[in-house]
Amino acid sequence: MCPPILLAAMLGGWALPAGGPPDLAEFVVVRRGTVPVILSAPHGGRVALPGVPDRKGEGVKQFVTVLDGNTFELTSQAADAVEKALGGRPYVVAAKFLRKQCDANRPAEAAYEDARAKPYYDAYHAALKSHCDEVRKAWGQGLLLDLHGQAAQADTVFRGTRRLSTCGNLKTRFGQAAITGKTSLLGAMAASGYAVFPPSDAPADAAEDPRFSGGHIVATYGSAGGTNIDAIQLEFGGDARATKSLDKTARDLAAALKLFAADYLPREKLPK
């Protein structure tokens, strides 16, 4: 049975951007939240877009079509775990469509090759923008986590922030502790037994792995653009994404977010 947060649009708080084709809800999952945390999962979809051929990637740099296995499922379970940990729902955008047809973590010109994929790409980004705008208006600032999978190191979670530019607001306001301290997101994950890179005891500005240093989503919606939304790309290894591990990974991520939120996220909405 599909988890509650993955039900059809308009049920249980789900909504979709206006203007798309009527079947859009079958391919992009969107949920409004009640806390200033946004979860994004662009590469975990397993559903084929109708009539859209696979991309060939001619002239496209960093052309990848592989599924980030179980990241859609991890996002679903993490959203439920975060709601229990924080006492409020995170915002969610998750692609159900195949990455080999449309890659939501690329600029539009590199994301799809067939115009029939455009509405799904546009819906994904319209939802992310709407979520970020709402969080910024309601709380003044927030956190966007873009969830991915990597096959380079099965036991490691890689951080991607484009040299901290996508979470510059966080570093400016709170310093290095917010990036690598005990109650930072990755610091808390490390304390729970995860290998993280850069290591939790490294300086905040330690070089990130160039393979996983942050893609289009964190660059677009993170605080580099003055959005007050700090964005972090999390690349989970296979150990954390194994089906048997999903519940634990989701709960550990939620527990890390609870520590992070207590020190670095606003607790109340701005007065109207």
N, C-alpha and C positions, 0 to 999 in steps of 0.2 A: 504493500500500500504506500502511496506517495506521502511523505511527511507533511505535516500541516502547512509549513511555509511554502510548499511547492504546489499547492492547489491552484486551480485556474484563477486567472485574474478576476478581480472584483470580489473574490470570496475571502473572508477573514482578514480584510484590511489590504488586500492586494489592489494595485491600480496600475494602469499603463498610460504612457503618454498618448495624447490624442493624435489623430491624423494617420495612424498606421493601418495596415490591412486588418481585416477582422480576425485573422488567425494568429495575430501577433503574440497573443498570450500563450500560445503553444510553444513558443521559441525563446521568449525573454521573460524571466521571472522577476517581478518588481514588488518590493514591499516597503511601505513607509514605516518609520520607526518612532520611538518615543524617547530615545537617548541619543546623544551626539556621536554615534558610531555608525559607520557605513561599511558594509562588507560587499566586495565585488569579486566575481568569479567568471572571467571571460573565456576560459579555455577548458571547461569541464563538460561541455555539452555533447550529447550523443545522438541528437535528432537531426536528420537531414532536412535541409531547406528545400521545399518543393521547386523543382525545375532549375535549381542552381547547380552548375557544374563545379567540380573541384578546381581550386585555384592552381595555376601553373607557376606563378611567382617570377615570371620573366621580368628582369630588371629591378626586382625588389630585394633590398638588403635585409638580412636577417629573416629570410623566408623559412618559416616553420609551420608545419601542419599537424604535428603530433598532438594527441589528446593529453591534457594534464590529468591523468587518471584520478578519479575520486575527489577532485577538487569541488565539483558541484555538490556531491554528497557531503563533503566536509563543511562546506558553507552552510548547507541546510542544518546540519547538526550543531555547528558552531553558533548559528543564530539562535537556536533553542537554548543552548547552554549559556550564551551571553544574556539572554532574557532572564534566566534564573539567577545568574550571578549579579547582574546590575539592577534587576527589578524593573526592566523596561526593554522593549524590543529594539534591536538595531535595525537600521535601514539596510536593505538588500537589493542588489542587482546581480542576476546570474544568467549566463547564456545557456540555453538548452541546445542551441544550434551547433553544428560541427565547425570546428576551427578550420578544417581544410576547405570549407566553403566561405567562411567569413571570420576574420580575426579582429575581435573588438579591442584588442590591445595594440592596435596599429593606427596611424593616421588613415583617414578615409581612402586616400589614393593608393595605399598599400594593403588595405584591409580586405577588399573584395574586388572581383574582376567582372562580375555580372551585375547589372543594374537591379536585378530582382533581389539581390541580397541587401541593397541599400536600406530599405525600411527597417530591417532587423538591426543593422548596425546603428542607424539613427535612433531607434528606440532605446537601445542599450545606453547610448550616450545622453540622450534626452533625460532618461531616468537618473543617471548619475548626476548630471548637472542640476536637476530638480532637487535631488536629495541634498547635494552640497549647498545649494541656495537656501533650502529650508533650514538645514542645521545652522548655517551661518546667521540667518535671520533670527532664529529662535534662541541660540546659545552663544552666538558670537564667534565660536570656534568649534572644531570637532576633529575626529580622526577617521580617515579612510584607510581600510586594509584591503589590498588587492591580493587575492589568494591564488597561488600558482603551485605547480609541481615541477621538480627537477630530478634528473636521473644521475647527476654527477656524484653525489654523496648521499647514500640512503639514510644516514643518521643525522643529517644536518638541515637546519633551517637558515637560509640565506636572506639577509636584509638587502633591500634595494631602495635607495632614496636619491639616486643621482648626486652622490657626494653631499648628502644631507640637504640638498636644495629643496626637495619636496616636503621636508619637515623643518624648514628653516624657522618658521614661527615658533615651533616647539623648542628648538635649541636657543633661540633668542630670548624667549621668556623664562626658560627654566635651566638652561645650561646643559652641560654634558650628562648630568644625572638622568635627564629625561630620555637620553638616547641609549646609554649603556649602564645606568645605575641599577640598583636592586629592584626598583619599582618601575623601571623602563619595561617596555613590552618584551624586548629580547632578553633583557636581564632576568626578568621573571621566568621566561621560558627556559633559560639556562639553569636557573635555580631548580626547575622542575625536572632537570635531567637531560634536556635537549642540547645537542651540540649546535651552536649558533655561529654564524659568520657575517661580519667580523666578530671575533670572540668578545664575550661580555666584559673581559678585563682590558680590552684594547681601548685606545683613545676614541672618542666619539667620531672623530674625522678620519679614522683608519680607513684605508682603501677597501671598497667593496669589490666583490668578485665581478669583473666586467661582464661576465655572461648573465649576471642576475642583478644588475645595478639599478634597475628601474625602467619600466617601459612607458608607453604612451599614456596610460591611464593615470599613473601617479604624477607624471610630468604635467599633464593637463589640469588635473584637479587638485594637486598639492599646493602647498603654500609658496612655492617658487613664484607663482603668479599673483601673490598677494591675496589669496583666497581665505586665509585663516583656517583652512582645512589642511591639516598635516596628513600626508599620504605616505604609506609604507607598503612596498611590495614584499610579500612573504613567499619564499620559495621552499616548499616542504619536500623533504626527501621521501623516498618510497616507504621507509619504515613507518613514518607518521601517517601516510596515506593508505596503507594497507587496510583492507576492509575490517579486519579484526582490531585495528588500532584507531579507527575513526572516532569512536565514542570518547576514548581517552584523550586523543589529540584535541577534539572539540572542547572538552571540559578543561584541559590544561590551557588552551588559548583563552577561554573565558575567564579562568582564574587569573591569568596574567593581565587581561584587560581590566579586571576588577581592581587589581593593585595599581595599574597605570591610571585608571580613571580617578581613583581617590586622590592622587597627587597632581594630575595634569589635565583633567577634563572638568568643565563647568558642571556643577551639580544641579543648578536650577536654570530654567529658561529666563531670558532677559525680560524685564518688565515691558509690557506693551504701552 
